[in-house]
Amino acid sequence: MSHSVALVVIARDEAARIGRLLESVAPWVDRLCVLDTGSVDATIDIARASGATVGQFVWCDDFSAARNAALAMADADWHLVLDADEWLVSGGESIRELAGIDPGFVGAVRMEEHFGASGEERADSWLSRVLPGSVRYAGRIHEQPSHSLAIRRMPIHIGHDGYAPAALAAKRGRNRRLLEAELAEHPDDAYLCYQIGKDAAVYDEHELAENFFSRALPLAEERAPWRCDLIARRLFALKRLGRHSQALKLATVEQIACAESPDVFFALGDVLLDWAVNDPAQATSLLAKAETAWLRCLAIGERPDIAGAVQGRGGRLAAHNLALVYEFTARPEMAARLRAKFGLDTRQLLG
């Protein structure tokens, strides 16, 4: 028996990017389904020109409601759920193979976030985006598929650039408002607190970010897949607030739970370096501790399987910072060897 496979998208004012998404997925699915939530640009025209069936939805401040309406419109055996600021990098063959697989599990795809001013920084996560036809979403924002099925990681690689500066500026305030409304209904939801903290940090509101990260941590399950990302982000917020000793205490408490997270040790090294710069009397001791933290990053290596892991923190980025410490502590030979091993040059080192 052949099963139908559909791409399912909700979109609004995504004329600049929706064509990229549809073009990347079209060869691998039976149909493209786009639910527009109120575009005033050419999103609808571009989607139709790309071969998509387009429906329209009156936005009601509820992402799950829109997602579920889009899923009902698609009405396929398998749904690949993506956003307009995402695109298929690789793994189309695995999408096509769904036609011969009974829809009895949820598929997780590798999501690669492109962020920073240049878009060259990367972070990885695994998200449940391949859904059997009956699965629906819950949650006003940062909605999640609701099911009791097994989750299977699939060799599908998705790119996402919705955190580029221009995109963030356009979204400012939208997510925060919805997150706060959801949190008012679920005040002890650790994940919502974590997401509000992330949103605040993106816009350099570090005091607010720390308030929500500190609220999220005691509520979070020890095995929550995003716990180490929460710790790394909280360390960064504390650094920006100049609360170095508090950050060190946090890292000490969490170092066992996050023993395999290069991001946490990278963030700790960053805290210690900033502390050393601001407290020269303790610089020698603090730089030694930062060196240990970044060596730990290299010992762990890259861990793209950990939610929120930033590419390079288990490799070249940690090596960059270690080389900087070696230079500052009169060990140029060690810095040179490290730069050679990781392909760093002096301009990168000093940049």
N, C-alpha and C positions, 0 to 999 in steps of 0.2 A: 504493500500500500504506500502511495506517495503522499507525503504531508506538505501542506502549503506553508510557505515561509514569507513573512512580510516585514519590511522595515516600518517602524512606527515612530513618528516624530511629532512633537508639539513645537510650534515656532511662532515668534512674533518679531517683526522687523529684522529679519535675518537675510535680507537680500544679498549682503556681501559674502555670505558663507554657505547658504543652504545648497547652492549648486554643487559646491565641492563635496558635501556629504552625499548627496543623491548620486552624483556621478561615481563616487567610490564604491557605493553599495549596490547599485543597479544591476551589475552583471551576476550577482550572487543570490538574488531573492526573486520571488514570483511577482511581488508588487511593492510599490512605494506608497506609503500612506502618510500624509501630512495634515495635521489638524492645526489650523491657524487660529490664534487667540486674539486677533485684533490688529493685524499689521496695517500700517499706512504707507509702507514702501512697496517694492516690487516682489516681495517674498512669494506671494500667491502665484503671480505670473511666472516667476522663475521655476517654482516647484512644478507647475503644470507643464512647462516647456521641457522639464527634465523627465517627464513621464509619470509624475506622481498624481495620485488621486488626492484632491484637497477638500477637506471639510472645514467648517468654521464653528467656533466655540466662543460663547460670551464669557470672558474672563471673570472669575469669581474669587480670586485670591486663594486658590486651592489647586496646587499642582497635581495632587492625586485625582481630583475630579477631572482635570484636563487629560491626564494620562489615561484614565480609565475610559473616557469618551473616545480617545484615539484608538485604544485597544479594541473597543466594541466596533468602531468603524472598520478597522482592519480585518477583524474576524478570521484570523488565520490559525493554523495548528501550532505554528511557532511564530513568536514575535521577537524581532531584534529591536530593542528600544534605544534610540540614540537621540542626541540633541543636535541642533543645527550648527553649533560651534564645535562639533566633533566630526571625525572622518575615519574611514577604514584605512589602516596602514597596511595590514596583512591579515591573512586568515580567511579570505573569501571562500576558499575550498571547504573549510569547516562549516561555514554558513550554508553552503549549497548542500553539504552532506546531511543536514538536518532533515531534508526531505525524506530520507530513508530511515530516520530514527524516531521511535515512539516518544512523544513529549511527556516523559515521566520524571524529568529533573529540571533544575534551573541552571543555566550556564553563566559562569563568571568570565568576563573578558578583562584583558589587561588594558587599563586606562593610563595613558601617558600624558600627564599635564605639561603644557608648555607655558612657562611664566617668566617674569622678569622683563625688563625694558627691551631686551634683544630677542626674547622668546627662546633663548638657547638653554635656559635652565629647565630641568626635567624632574618630574616626580611621578612615581608609579603607584597604582592601586589596583585592586581587583574588585570589580563591581558586577553585580547580578543584572545582566542586561539581555540575556537570552531566555525568554519566558514561554512556557507552554500556554496555549491559547486561553485557558481558563483563569490564569493568575492575574490578579489585580493589585493596585497600589493602595497604601494607607499613609496618611500624614499630609498635612497642609503644605509643608516644604521639606526639602531633603527627604522626599517620599521614598518609601521602600516597598518592594513587592512583598505581599503577604502570602505566605505559603508554609507548608511543612515538608517540602520536598528536599531531596538531597541536592547539594550545590556542587557542580562539577566545573573545574577550571578548563577552559577551552583555549586552543591556540589562535585566539582572535585578538588582534592588537589594534586599539583605537587611539587616535590622537585627539587632543582637546586643547584649544587655545582661548577658552573663555575667561582666563585669568590674566590675559594681556592687559596692559594699562588702559587702553582705550575702552576695552570691553568692561573692565571693572568700573570705570567712571560712569558708563551708561547704566550700570546695574546698581549703583550706590543707593542704599536705603531700601531697595525693594525687598531683598532677602531678609534684612534685619527686621523690618516691620512684620513680615510673615512669621519669622522665627519667634519674635516676642509674643505674638498672638498665640502661637502654638504652645510656648512655654507657660503662658498664663493658664492654659488648660491642663498642663502637665508639669507642674513646678519642680518635680524631682526627677526629671528626665535628663540624665547625664549627657546623652548625645546632643540634645538641643543646646545645653549650656556650652558644650564643646564647639558646636557650630557657630553660636553667637560669638564666642571668643575668637574663632578663626576669622569671622567676618570683620570683627573690630580690628584685629591685627593687620588684615589686608589694607585697611585704611589708616594705619599707624595710630590707632587709638589704643595704646598699649595698656593704659590703666584699666580701661574697660575690658580689654582682652584678659588681663590678669584676674580681674574680678570673676569673670565667667569660667576661666580655666580652673581657678581655685575652687569654685563651686562645683565644677564637673568632676574633679578628681575623686573626692570621697564617695561620690554617687556611682562612679564607673565600676563595672565589673573588672576584676583583675585580669580576666582573659579577653576583655573587649579588644577587637582587632585594631582599634584606633588609639589604644591607650598610650603606646610609645610615641605616636605622633603628637598626642596631647602634651606629653612631657616635654618633647623637643620644642614645641611651640611655646609652652609656658616658660621654659628656660630662656628663649629668645626675648619674650616680653619682659621678664625680670631683668635681663641684661639691659634692655632699652630703658628701663626704669631706674637703673643703677642699684638694683637690689642684689648685689653679687653674692653676699653671704647666704641669703635666702635661697638663691638659685643653687648654690653648692649643696646646701642641706637637702633640697629637693632631689638633686641628682644622686646624692648618697643613699637616700631612702629608696629610690627607684632603680638603682643600678643593677640589682639582681633581676627584677621583673623585666627590665629592658636590656639585659646583658648581651643580646644579639642584635641590638639596634644601632647601626653606625650613626644614625641621625641624632640620637640622644647624646652619644659621646662627642660627636662633632659640635653640638650645641654647647655642651659642657666646656669643651676647649675654647669655644668662642667667648663664653662667659669669663673664663679665667684670663684670657688674653686681654679682654676689655678691662677687667679688674686690675691687671698688672699695669696697663697704660695709665689708669686713674689713681693708682697707689704705688708709686715707684719704690717705696720702702719695702714692699712685699714682692716686688717684681720677680726676683730670682726664684723664690718658692712657687709663685703662681705660674710662671712660665714652665717650670719643671712639671707641674701638674697638668698644664695644657698639653705639653709634649706627650705625657702618658695617655691623655684622653685621645689624642689624634693617632697615636700608635695603636691604640685599641681599635680605632676605626679601621685602620689598615689590616689589623689581625682578623677582624670580622669580615671585611670585604663588602662588596655590594650586596644588598638584600632587597631586590625589587619585589619580593613576595610580601614584605611588611608594608602595611597600609601607610601611604604618605611618604615613603622613602624617596629622598632626593638623590638623583643619580650623581655620583661623584663623591659623596660623603664617605663611602667606603673605599675610595680610591684617590683620584686626582685632586679633589678639593681638599681632602685631609692632607695629602702629600704637599700641596701648595702651602698650607699653613705650617706644616712641620718644617719645610724648607725655610720659611720665613723665620721661625724660631731658631733654627740652626744658624742662619746668617746673623741674627741679633745676638747669639750667644757664642760667637767666634768659632763656629764649626763649619767653615765654608766647604770643606771636602764632603761632609755628610750631606750638606744641602745640594751640592753638585751631583752626587750620586743619586739622590732622590729625584732631582729634576730630570736627570737622564732616564731613570727607570720609568717615570710617568710621562715623559715627553713634554715637560714644562720648560719654559725658557725664562730668561731674566725679566722680560717685560711682563709676563704673567705673574712672576714672583712679586714684582714691585707694584703690580696693578691693584 
